[in-house]
Amino acid sequence: MKTKPLIHALVTGATGGIGRGICFALVEQAAKDGAPIHISAAASRPGERLDDLVDELRAAGAMVTGVAGDITDAAQCAAIVGQAQAQGGDLSALVCNAGASGPGRLADLPLAQWDRSFNLNVRSAWLLAQAAHPQLQRTRGSVTAIASMSGLTPHPGYGAYSATKAALIMLCRQLAQEWAADGIRVNTVCPGMIRTPLTEAVYQDEATLRQRQTLVPLGRIGTAADVGAAVAYLTSDAASYVTGQNLLVDGGISDHMLTMIPGRPGKPPVSDTLMT
């Protein structure tokens, strides 16, 4: 039987909840496909969290390299891609997961917060993809970026975050068109409400948990594994004819808003609960 080529995926924000879910989903998908996999797990800084992730991924059967750097710095973006290539060969998948949200009304949002949001959530994805382009062209690989349902629907009070995620989606659609001739596929995943260590404090309140679950048509809060499965699909051969697309992983909540309007025929009264 012919050996399948090595999958080499660079995942940014790898030590966070969703990042970890993506890494393990990629390893699981590679095992199903009978392909060897090398994960280059990228974090903002070296340390125990990155070391532990590397050990866990190796225990799961992957070859792993831990890399670190500030992706808001152009030179460090190129260095991260270079470190990954030096350890695992040409990339076949780039997963831009690192990002951050922060509250702030546009009327009085500090310019520094606006700039940092765009540098981290949008500019870094372009810089990483640009640095990885020659490798991805040789492997006919893919780029997958993690956006947000807040990039599809305005999220009042998170003006910069919504704007960055909307920009990220369009950036990837643009890249998909420009790089299709190079054999590179580019897609985005938009998570909805996902339960991770970062958001766990919110879900420790049972009333808030129930209210949020009620808003989701599928009746539950998403997990990092749900997002990871979407990324694993988009990077796999099963999605070899998919590019320039956004995969919404939100349990149906984004299309659920009209059902929440009081007084619709056949609908019981609804509470005044608002999604935060």
C-alpha positions in Angstrom: 0.0 0.0 0.0 1.3 3.4 -0.9 2.2 5.5 2.1 0.2 8.7 2.3 2.2 12.0 2.4 3.0 13.6 5.7 0.5 16.2 6.9 2.2 19.2 8.5 -0.1 21.6 10.2 0.9 24.9 11.9 -1.8 25.8 14.5 -1.6 29.2 16.2 -3.1 29.8 19.6 -2.6 26.1 20.1 -2.5 26.1 23.9 -6.0 27.7 24.3 -9.2 25.7 24.5 -10.1 25.8 20.8 -6.5 25.5 19.7 -6.0 22.3 21.7 -9.3 21.0 20.3 -8.1 21.7 16.7 -4.7 20.0 17.3 -6.2 16.8 18.6 -8.9 16.8 15.9 -6.2 17.0 13.3 -4.3 14.1 14.8 -7.5 12.0 15.0 -8.4 12.8 11.4 -4.9 11.9 10.2 -5.2 8.5 12.0 -8.5 7.8 10.3 -6.9 8.7 7.0 -3.8 6.6 7.7 -1.5 9.5 7.2 1.5 10.6 9.4 1.1 14.0 10.9 3.4 16.7 12.3 1.8 19.4 14.4 3.7 22.7 14.8 1.9 24.1 17.9 2.4 27.8 18.1 1.9 29.9 21.3 2.7 33.5 22.1 5.5 32.4 24.5 7.3 29.2 25.5 6.4 27.7 28.8 4.7 24.8 30.7 1.4 25.0 28.8 3.1 24.6 25.4 5.4 21.9 26.8 2.4 20.0 28.2 0.6 20.2 24.9 3.6 18.9 23.0 3.8 15.9 25.3 0.1 15.2 25.0 0.1 15.3 21.2 3.1 13.0 21.1 1.3 10.6 23.3 -1.6 10.7 20.9 0.7 9.6 18.1 1.8 12.8 16.4 5.2 14.3 15.6 5.2 17.7 17.3 7.2 20.9 17.4 6.4 23.7 19.8 7.1 27.2 18.4 6.5 30.6 20.0 6.3 34.2 18.9 4.3 37.4 18.8 2.1 37.2 15.7 1.4 40.9 15.9 5.0 41.3 14.8 5.6 40.8 11.1 9.1 39.4 11.5 8.0 37.0 14.1 5.2 35.7 11.9 7.8 34.8 9.3 10.0 33.3 12.0 7.3 31.1 13.3 6.6 29.7 9.8 10.3 29.3 9.3 10.7 27.4 12.6 7.9 25.1 11.7 9.4 24.3 8.2 12.8 23.7 9.7 11.4 21.0 12.1 8.7 19.4 10.0 9.2 20.3 6.4 6.8 22.2 4.1 3.5 23.1 5.7 0.4 21.4 4.2 -2.0 23.2 6.5 -2.0 26.6 8.2 -4.6 27.1 10.9 -4.9 30.7 12.1 -6.6 30.3 15.5 -4.9 32.9 17.7 -7.0 35.9 18.4 -8.7 37.8 21.2 -11.9 39.7 21.9 -12.5 42.6 24.2 -15.5 44.8 25.1 -15.5 48.3 23.9 -18.0 50.7 22.4 -17.0 52.3 19.2 -17.9 55.8 20.4 -15.1 55.8 22.9 -12.9 52.8 21.9 -9.2 53.6 22.4 -7.3 53.7 19.1 -4.7 51.3 20.6 -7.3 48.7 21.3 -8.7 49.0 17.7 -5.2 48.6 16.2 -4.3 45.7 18.4 -7.5 43.9 17.6 -6.9 44.2 13.9 -3.2 43.3 14.2 -4.0 40.2 16.2 -7.2 39.0 14.5 -6.7 40.0 10.9 -3.2 41.2 10.0 -1.5 38.2 11.6 -3.5 35.8 9.5 -2.4 37.6 6.3 1.2 37.7 7.4 1.3 34.0 8.4 -0.4 33.0 5.1 1.9 35.2 3.1 5.0 33.6 4.8 3.6 30.1 4.3 2.5 30.6 0.7 5.5 29.1 -1.1 5.3 26.0 1.1 1.5 25.6 0.7 1.9 26.1 -3.1 4.3 23.2 -3.2 2.1 20.9 -1.1 -1.2 22.2 -2.6 -2.2 22.8 1.0 -4.8 24.9 2.8 -5.4 27.8 5.2 -8.2 27.8 7.7 -8.9 30.8 9.9 -11.1 30.8 13.0 -13.5 33.8 12.8 -16.7 34.1 14.8 -20.4 34.4 14.5 -19.7 38.0 15.7 -18.2 38.6 12.3 -21.5 37.7 10.6 -23.8 39.6 13.0 -23.1 42.9 14.8 -22.2 42.4 18.4 -23.0 45.6 20.2 -20.3 46.5 22.8 -17.7 44.5 20.9 -17.4 46.8 17.9 -13.7 46.2 17.1 -14.0 42.4 17.6 -17.0 42.1 15.2 -15.2 44.3 12.6 -12.0 42.2 12.8 -13.8 38.9 12.4 -15.8 40.2 9.5 -12.6 41.4 7.9 -11.0 38.0 8.5 -13.8 36.3 6.7 -13.4 38.6 3.7 -9.6 38.3 3.8 -9.9 34.5 3.5 -12.4 34.8 0.6 -10.0 37.1 -1.2 -7.1 34.8 -0.6 -9.2 31.8 -1.8 -9.7 33.6 -5.1 -6.1 34.8 -5.5 -4.5 31.5 -4.5 -6.8 29.0 -6.1 -4.6 28.8 -9.2 -1.7 27.9 -6.8 -3.7 24.9 -5.6 -4.2 26.5 -2.1 -7.6 26.3 -0.5 -8.6 29.0 2.1 -11.7 28.8 4.3 -13.0 30.1 7.7 -14.8 28.6 10.6 -17.2 30.7 12.7 -17.8 29.3 16.2 -20.8 30.3 18.2 -20.9 30.0 22.0 -18.1 27.5 22.8 -17.3 26.3 26.3 -13.6 26.6 26.9 -11.4 27.3 30.0 -11.5 30.9 28.9 -15.3 31.0 29.1 -15.8 28.5 31.8 -16.5 31.1 34.5 -19.6 32.2 32.7 -21.0 28.6 32.6 -20.4 28.0 36.3 -23.6 30.0 36.8 -26.4 27.5 36.3 -29.0 30.2 35.4 -26.7 31.7 32.7 -25.9 28.2 31.4 -29.6 27.3 31.1 -30.5 30.6 29.4 -27.7 30.2 26.9 -28.6 26.6 26.2 -32.2 27.7 25.6 -31.1 30.1 22.9 -29.4 27.4 20.9 -31.7 25.3 18.7 -29.5 22.2 19.2 -29.9 22.7 23.0 -26.3 22.8 24.1 -23.2 24.9 24.2 -20.5 24.0 21.7 -17.1 22.4 22.6 -13.6 22.9 21.3 -14.0 19.4 19.7 -16.9 20.7 17.6 -14.7 23.5 16.2 -11.8 21.1 15.8 -13.9 18.7 13.8 -14.8 21.5 11.4 -11.2 22.4 10.9 -10.2 18.8 10.4 -12.8 18.5 7.7 -11.7 21.7 5.9 -8.0 20.6 5.9 -8.7 17.1 4.8 -9.0 15.6 1.3 -12.8 15.4 1.9 -12.9 19.2 1.4 -10.5 19.2 -1.6 -13.2 21.1 -3.7 -14.1 23.6 -1.0 -12.5 27.0 -0.9 -13.6 30.5 0.0 -16.3 29.2 2.3 -17.3 29.9 5.9 -18.4 27.0 8.1 -20.7 28.2 10.9 -20.4 26.1 14.0 -23.0 27.6 16.3 -25.7 25.0 16.9 -28.1 27.1 14.8 -28.3 30.2 16.9 -27.4 32.7 14.2 -30.5 31.7 12.2 -32.7 31.5 15.3 -33.3 35.1 16.0 -36.7 35.5 14.3 -38.1 32.7 16.4 -37.4 34.9 19.5 -39.7 37.7 18.4 -42.8 37.8 20.8 -46.2 37.3 19.3 -45.4 35.2 16.3 -48.1 32.7 15.3 -47.8 29.4 17.2 -45.1 30.7 19.5 -45.4 31.0 23.3 -44.2 34.2 24.9 -40.5 34.4 25.3 -38.4 35.8 28.2 -36.5 39.0 28.0 -33.2 37.0 28.1 -30.6 38.5 25.9 -27.5 36.7 24.6 -24.3 38.3 25.9 
